Each structure stands twice: as C-alpha cells, then as structure tokens.
C-alpha cells in the first residue's frame, strides 16, 4: 500500500511532506512494536512526548505518521521540527476515525488468503514434533508449529501461523486465532479463546465503527489459563501474558494488555484495553482494571475492587473498593459508614 492509496481510502488526509514517497507502507505500528515501513498515529501532545524518544528508531525503520490536524497546527516548534524528520507526514481532522478506516485494509493485507478450511497437515505446511500428541477432531491451520511433547485434546482449533512450545497442554474446545504464540510448559483449559478481536470501536455519525485488530497474542512460558477465558488480540502489537502467570476461570483480558511475570488473576476478573500489570500483581475475584491503568510490581487488588483511575499505581500498592483506593483507607471508610448507620438506627 502506498501513500496515494491511503489518501484514496481516507480522503480527509492531507499531505504535509513527501506525497511522492515511493516505498510501500506495510503495517500500522504502536510504540511498543514498531516495524519497518509502517505508520503511526499521533493524536495529541501526550502521545507525541511518548513517541519522540523512539524517533531515531522510527527513522531507521522508515516509519511515517498521521498527525491530528489541530494538534499539528498548534504543535511546539521544536516538536514540529522533530516530527518533520520522518520520511513522510500526513494530517487528519479526526485521527481516531482515520485509524479506524485504515485499520481494515491493513488487517485484510495480513489476514487475506489465510487457510481456514483445509487442515495444514493435508497441505504439508505445518511443523509438528513427532512426540506431540494431537487428538482426533483437532483442526490445525497452515504454517502452525507445534513443539515436543505438546498435547492437544479433541475439539480444539489452532489457526494459521500460530506456535505452541514444548510440553504445553491444550484442553478440549480451545480456540487459538492466527498469529498467536504460546510458550513452553503452558496449560490452556477447556473453552478458552486466545486472539479474538479486541473490543474497539469509534463512534461516528451514529454508528460504532470497528477498529480491526491484527496484533495477535504472546503467551510466555509456564502460564496457566483457566477454562472459558478470553484473551483478545492486540490492535497493532501483541497482547502479552508474562512468564509464570496464573489465570483463573472466566477471566477477560482485553486488547493490548501487558501482564508481567508471576501475576495471579482470580476468577471473573476483567482487565480492560492497554492496561499494564507489572510482575507479581495479584487480582482478587471479580476485580476490574480500567483502560490504560498501570499497576506497579507486587500490587494487590481486593476481590470486587474496580481500579478506574489511569496513571501508575506504585509498586506494592494494596487497593480495594470502587473506585479503588488504598485498602486501609477503604476499610476505614467502610467502618465509618457502619458506625454512622448504627447510630442512625439508635
């Protein structure tokens, strides 16, 4: 796809620099996963400040940008000088809408033509270690790699370009979407879905327009996922579950979430898009983590608590309540309410 094609797909885009850029644009990148010949979206000063430390990498990878038009017009001169170093630059009057519109053709470029009907074993495109045990009634897509002593039980589906590491066990009726990587010594329990579309939409003119997710999922070594969990694909870079993490039944992990190593996530918890849980975070049952929240290393969240405030909670935090706050503060508040309630009854 070239710049002129982008302009045809989204006619609202305006050229700032290099409308004749000759090279193909291959993907959309996020800051934690920039790839060669791709594009990034810059909505505001906050994102720009995050992007600038990656500018040299972006230049080396020949990455261009689509910038919010109003923000570009008001951008600090020193920021504008830096961003104009990119090989090409466009502006958009509505970056969220442009991202939504352009996500579909890039999704189609990546997913178009993937085999979903004929087992890759029949096509001769899969790599399965001889020691792996694959039950009857398992579908394996093209270009799948399955390591030594892997066990896959009946009814599971492993879609194209996925990888499963040595000694991992996949229970019945697990569905693994394309471009998923699962490490060694993992256990994925029945009914779990890995790599399904993230729940991302842009509201425009009365409609919820779909943002197409193509980032896939990476599950590192020694992870256990309970039954009937859902792990959504990242938007443009993978959702990640860190080494040694344990996840209970009926847990929702949304797009772009990053879980560190050794985390514990108890049943019916939900982690919203782009949340980050550092190493050894613990979530009690039915805990809810809001979008973009960042829990520092070793943070503990009480069952039923709802962490709705963004920003970084410091390492070792103990949180409870709704909205979540320091656990001792929350318990003092409960005690006060109970005391006042008893006084009123008297």
N, C-alpha and C positions, 0 to 999 in steps of 0.2 A: 504494500500500500504506500502511495506517495502523498506528498502534501496536497497536490491538486485533488486527489481522491478524498482526502479529509475534508477539503473545502466543499466538495460536491455533497458529501454525506451530511455535513453540518454547514449550511450556508451562512450561519451567523458569524463564523470565524473570520477574522481579519488578519492579514499579514502585517507583521512588524519588521521581519527580517528574513531574507533569503527565500522568496517564494519559488525560486527555481532549484531548490535543494534536490539533487539528482538521485540520492540514495533512498532505498526502501525503508519504511518505518515498519518494524516487525512486531511491536508489542506496546502495551501500556505498562509503565513501571511505577512501583511505590518506592519510598525511600529505603525500605529495608530489603529491597530486592531489585535493584536497578540492573537492566540488561541492555546489551548493545543494540543500537539503532531503535530506540524506543522513545516514548514521550512521557512527560509528567504533567500533572495539572497543578497549578498554583493558584489557590483561591484568595489568600489573604496574607497579611504580614506575618502571622504566626507560622504558617506553612513555609513562607519564604525564609524565615530565620532557621527553620529546620533543614531547608534544602541547601542553603549556602555552604555549610561545611562539606557537602557532597558534590560541590560544583566541579572540582577537579576530576573526580571520578566520572561525572556526567559528561565532561568534555572528552575524556578518553574513550567513553563508550558511544560518543556521537549522539547524545540524547538532546532532543528539543523539548520545548514547553508550550503549553497553552495556559495563558495567564488571564485572570479576571480583568476585564477591561477597565472598570472603575479603579480597582486597586493599582493596575499598571499606570494609569494616569496620575495617581497620587503617590506613587512609589518614591521612596527616598532616592535621590540622585545616585548615591553610592551603590544602592541595591540595583538600580536600573542599569548602571554600568556593568555590574557583575552578570546580571541575567542576560544581557545582550551579548555576552561572550559565547553563549550557546550557538550551535550551528544554524538553528532556525527558531523562530519565535512567532506565535500567533496569540491573539487576544480573543476572548469570548465575553459576550454580555451576560452570560449565565453559565459559569463553569460547571456547576452541578448538572445542568441539563446537557451540556456538551459531553461530559464524562459519560452520562447515561446513554446518549445517542451513539457515541463512538465505541462503547464497550461491546456492543453487539457484533459489528464486523470483525473486531479483533478476536472475540470469542469464536466466531464462525471460522476464522483462519486457523485457530488452534484445534478446534473440535471437528471441523468438516472432514468427512471421509473416514472417521474412526469406525471400525467394525463393531457393531453391537448385536449382530445376528449370528455370525458363524464363529464357532469356538476357535480360538487361536491355535489350539493343538492340531486342528484339521488343516489350518493354513500354514503350519510349520513355523510360526513366528514367536513362539513362547520358549522361555528357558525355565525348565523345571528340574531341580536336582533329583537324581534317581532315588534318594532316600525320602523325598517328600511323599506324603500320603494324601491323595486327593480323592474324596468320596465320589460316588455316582451323583448325578444331578447337580454338578457344580459347573457353572459357566466361567470360562477364562477368556478374556479378550486378547487382542493381538498385542504383541510386544510386552507381555507380562513376564516378570522374573520372580521365581519362587525358589527360596533358598533351601538349604539342607534341613531335613527332619521337620519341615513345616507340615502341619496337619490342618486340612480344610474339610469341614463336615458338610453333609448334604444341604442343598438348597442355597448355598452361598453364591454370590456373583462377584467376580473380580474383573473390573473393566480395564480397558486398554491402558498401556503404559504405566501400570502400577507395579510396585515392587513389595515383596514380603520377605523379611530377613529370616535367617536361620532360627529354628526352634520355636517359631511363632505358631500359635494355635488359633484358628478361626472357627468359631462355633457355627451352628446351623443358621441359615437365613440372614447372614451378614451381607450387606451390600457395600462394595467399595467402588467408588466412582473413579473415572480416569485420572491419571497423574497423581495418584496417592502413593506415598512411600511409608511403609511400616517397617520398623526396625526389628532387631533380633529379640527373642525371648519375650514376645508380647502375647497377651491373651485378649481376644476380642470376643465378647459374649454375644449370645443369640439376639438377632433382631436389630443390631446396631447398624447405623448408616454413616459412612465416612465419605465426605467430599460432596455432599449435596449442595445445591445452590444456597448461597448466603441470602438472608432476608434483607435485601437492599433495594429501595425504590426512591424515585424522585417524583414528587407531586407537581404536576404541571397541567394547567388548564383543565382541572377536574379529574385528571387521571393519574394513577400510580404507575409510572413508567419503570420498567425493570432495569436494574443495573446487572449486567451479565458478569458472573463470577468465573474466573478461569485460573485462579492461583493454586488450586489443589490443597493437599494436606500433607504434612510431615509428622509422623508419629515416631519418636525416637525409641531407643532400646528399652526393654524391661518395663513397658507400660501395660497396665491392665484397664480395659474399658468394660464396664458392666453391660447388662442387657438393655436393649431399646434406648441406647444413647444416640445422639445426633451430633456429628462434628461437621460444620459447614466448611466448604472450600473458601479460601481467601479470595479477595476481589482480584488483585493482580499479583500478589505474592502469597506464599502458603500460610494457612493456619498451622500452628506448631504446638505439639504436646511434648514436653520435655522428658528426658530420661527418668525412669523410675516413678513416674506419676501414677497415681491410683484414682480411678474414676468409678463411682458407684452407678447403680442403675438409674435410668430415666433422667439423664443429665443432658442439657443443651449447651453446646459450645459453638458460638457464632463465628462468622467470618472474621479473619484477621486476628483472632485471639492468639496470644502467645503465653503458654504455660511453661514455667521453668521446671527444673528437675525436682523430683520428690514431692510434688504437690499432692494434696488429698482433697478430693471433691466428693462430698456426700450426696446421697440420693435426692433427686428432684431439684437440684440446683440449676441455675441458669446464668451463663456468662455472655454478656452482650458484645456486640461487634467492637473490635480493636482494643478490647481490654487486655491488660498485661498483668499476669501474676508471676512475680519473681519466685525463686527457688523456695520450696518447702512452705508455701502458703497452704492454709487449711480452710476449707469452706464447710460449715455445718449444713445439715439437711435443709433443703428449700432456701438456701441463701441465694441472693440475686446480686449480680455485679453489673452495673450500668455501663453504657458505651464509654470507651476511652479511659475508664478508671485504671489506675496503676497501683497495685498492692505490693509494697516492699517485701523483701525477703522475710519469711517466717511470720507474716501477718496471719492472724486467726480471726475468722468471721463467724459469729454465733449463728446457730440454726435459725432460719426465718428472717435474718437481717437483710437489709437492702442497701447496698452501697451505691448511692446515686450520684455522688459528687465526683467530678473528674479530678485530675491532678494526681500527685503521687502521695500515697499514704506511706509514712516512714516504716522502715524495717521493724518488725516486732510488734506492730500495732495489734491491739485486741479490740474488735469492733462488734457492736450489737445494735439492734433497734432499726427503726425506719423513720427518717433517714439514718443510716448507720453513723455512729459516733463512738468515742472511747467507751469501752464496755463498762468501766466503773461509773462513768458519768450517766450512761443509760440506766444502770441498775439503781443509782441514786434517784434518778427521775422517777422510776417505777415505784420505789419505796415512798417517795413524796406523794405521788398520786394515790397510793393505797392509804397512806396516813390521812390525807385530806378526805378521802372517801369515807373512811371510818368515822371521822369527826362529823361529817355531814349526817351520817346515819344516827349518830347520838343526838 
